[in-house]
Amino acid sequence: MGRLGFGMRRGVMLLATLALISCSAQYRNHGYVPRDNELEKVIVGTSTQADVAQAVGRPSSTGLLTGAGWFYVGSRFKHYGGREPKEIERQVVAISFDEKGIVENVERFGLEDGQAIVLSRRVTDSNIKGIGFLRQLLGNIGNLSAGQIFEN
């Protein structure tokens, strides 16, 4: 019995240790943001898009308009057990260009500067609420002309 009790205690200790390890927070980084020493190579008013690409690399996102801007986005997420991941840090570097492709501005934003913005929201009102299947089917009978019925 003593040997069995020792094995049970050992198993419980192992399970408790695994439970504690699985609940520890894990951090994951997503995206790329250039460091300040890399951004020092980008000179406002003289650097071109090619210069920026060589100094800090190509962006993860660009503006929709030609020469509008390049955006470098990096985020850090905290994963804790079975909970939803939480974004704890975000940095965005925005480099804007004029119509000639020359750097016009370099800005850095953090998570505290951001807001949740709905980019597109489309809601289609359904006009068939409360209409049964049979009513929908029979409602289309009067919409057919004789030419459509006897065409074939």
C-alpha positions as CSV (number, residue, x, y, z in Angstrom):
1,M,0.0,0.0,0.0
2,G,2.9,2.3,0.7
3,R,4.3,1.9,-2.8
4,L,0.8,2.6,-4.3
5,G,0.4,5.8,-2.2
6,F,3.8,7.0,-3.3
7,G,2.8,6.5,-7.0
8,M,-0.5,8.3,-6.5
9,R,1.2,11.3,-4.9
10,R,3.8,11.4,-7.7
11,G,1.0,11.3,-10.3
12,V,-1.0,14.1,-8.6
13,M,2.2,16.2,-8.4
14,L,2.9,15.7,-12.1
15,L,-0.7,16.6,-13.1
16,A,-0.6,19.7,-10.9
17,T,2.7,20.8,-12.5
18,L,1.4,20.3,-16.0
19,A,-1.8,22.3,-15.1
20,L,0.3,25.2,-13.9
21,I,2.6,25.1,-16.9
22,S,-0.3,25.1,-19.4
23,C,-1.9,28.1,-17.7
24,S,1.2,30.3,-18.0
25,A,1.0,33.3,-20.3
26,Q,2.6,33.1,-23.8
27,Y,3.5,36.1,-25.9
28,R,3.4,36.2,-29.7
29,N,4.6,38.9,-32.0
30,H,3.0,39.6,-35.4
31,G,4.1,42.0,-38.1
32,Y,7.2,44.1,-38.6
33,V,8.0,47.7,-37.4
34,P,11.4,49.3,-38.3
35,R,13.5,50.4,-35.4
36,D,14.5,54.0,-34.8
37,N,18.1,53.5,-36.0
38,E,16.7,52.1,-39.3
39,L,14.2,55.1,-39.7
40,E,17.1,57.5,-39.2
41,K,18.3,56.5,-42.7
42,V,14.9,57.9,-44.1
43,I,15.3,61.6,-44.7
44,V,12.1,63.7,-45.1
45,G,12.2,65.7,-48.3
46,T,15.0,63.7,-50.0
47,S,14.4,60.0,-49.7
48,T,12.5,58.2,-52.3
49,Q,10.3,55.0,-52.1
50,A,13.3,53.0,-53.4
51,D,15.5,54.5,-50.6
52,V,12.9,53.6,-48.0
53,A,12.6,50.1,-49.4
54,Q,16.4,49.6,-49.1
55,A,16.7,51.2,-45.6
56,V,13.7,49.5,-43.8
57,G,12.2,47.1,-46.3
58,R,8.9,46.8,-48.0
59,P,5.8,47.6,-46.0
60,S,3.1,45.1,-44.9
61,S,0.4,47.5,-46.1
62,T,0.2,50.5,-48.5
63,G,-2.2,53.3,-49.1
64,L,-4.9,52.9,-51.7
65,L,-3.9,56.0,-53.7
66,T,-0.6,56.1,-55.7
67,G,2.1,57.4,-53.5
68,A,-0.3,57.8,-50.5
69,G,1.9,56.0,-47.9
70,W,3.5,52.9,-46.6
71,F,2.4,51.4,-43.2
72,Y,4.5,49.0,-41.1
73,V,2.3,47.4,-38.4
74,G,3.5,45.2,-35.5
75,S,1.5,43.8,-32.6
76,R,2.2,41.8,-29.5
77,F,-0.5,39.4,-28.2
78,K,-0.8,37.7,-24.8
79,H,-2.2,34.2,-24.9
80,Y,-3.3,32.9,-21.5
81,G,-4.7,29.4,-21.3
82,G,-8.0,28.9,-23.1
83,R,-8.9,32.6,-23.1
84,E,-9.1,34.9,-26.1
85,P,-5.7,36.4,-27.0
86,K,-5.4,40.0,-25.9
87,E,-3.4,42.6,-27.9
88,I,-1.1,44.3,-25.3
89,E,1.1,46.4,-27.7
90,R,0.8,47.8,-31.2
91,Q,3.0,50.0,-33.2
92,V,2.3,51.5,-36.6
93,V,4.9,53.4,-38.6
94,A,3.4,55.5,-41.4
95,I,5.6,56.9,-44.1
96,S,3.8,59.2,-46.5
97,F,5.0,60.3,-49.9
98,D,4.2,63.2,-52.1
99,E,3.0,62.8,-55.8
100,K,6.7,62.6,-56.9
101,G,7.4,59.6,-54.5
102,I,9.5,61.7,-52.1
103,V,9.1,61.1,-48.3
104,E,6.8,63.7,-46.9
105,N,6.4,62.5,-43.3
106,V,7.3,59.7,-40.9
107,E,5.1,59.0,-38.0
108,R,4.9,56.4,-35.2
109,F,1.7,55.5,-33.5
110,G,1.1,53.2,-30.5
111,L,-1.9,51.2,-29.2
112,E,-3.0,54.2,-27.1
113,D,-3.3,56.3,-30.2
114,G,-5.6,53.9,-32.0
115,Q,-9.3,53.4,-32.1
116,A,-11.5,50.6,-33.3
117,I,-12.8,51.8,-36.7
118,V,-15.4,50.0,-38.8
119,L,-14.0,50.1,-42.3
120,S,-17.1,48.8,-44.0
121,R,-20.5,47.9,-42.7
122,R,-23.1,46.7,-45.1
123,V,-26.5,45.7,-43.8
124,T,-29.1,44.4,-46.2
125,D,-32.7,44.6,-45.0
126,S,-34.5,41.4,-46.0
127,N,-38.0,42.0,-47.4
128,I,-39.0,38.4,-46.9
129,K,-39.4,38.3,-43.2
130,G,-42.6,36.6,-42.2
131,I,-43.2,35.3,-45.7
132,G,-43.3,31.5,-45.9
133,F,-41.7,29.3,-48.5
134,L,-45.0,28.5,-50.3
135,R,-46.0,32.2,-50.4
136,Q,-42.6,33.1,-52.0
137,L,-43.0,30.3,-54.6
138,L,-46.6,31.2,-55.5
139,G,-45.9,34.9,-55.5
140,N,-43.7,34.6,-58.6
141,I,-46.3,32.9,-60.8
142,G,-47.9,36.1,-61.9
143,N,-44.5,37.6,-62.8
144,L,-44.0,35.4,-65.8
145,S,-45.2,36.5,-69.3
146,A,-46.6,34.1,-71.9
147,G,-43.5,34.6,-74.1
148,Q,-41.2,33.4,-71.3
149,I,-43.3,30.2,-70.7
150,F,-43.6,29.1,-74.3
151,E,-40.2,30.1,-75.5
152,N,-38.7,26.6,-75.6
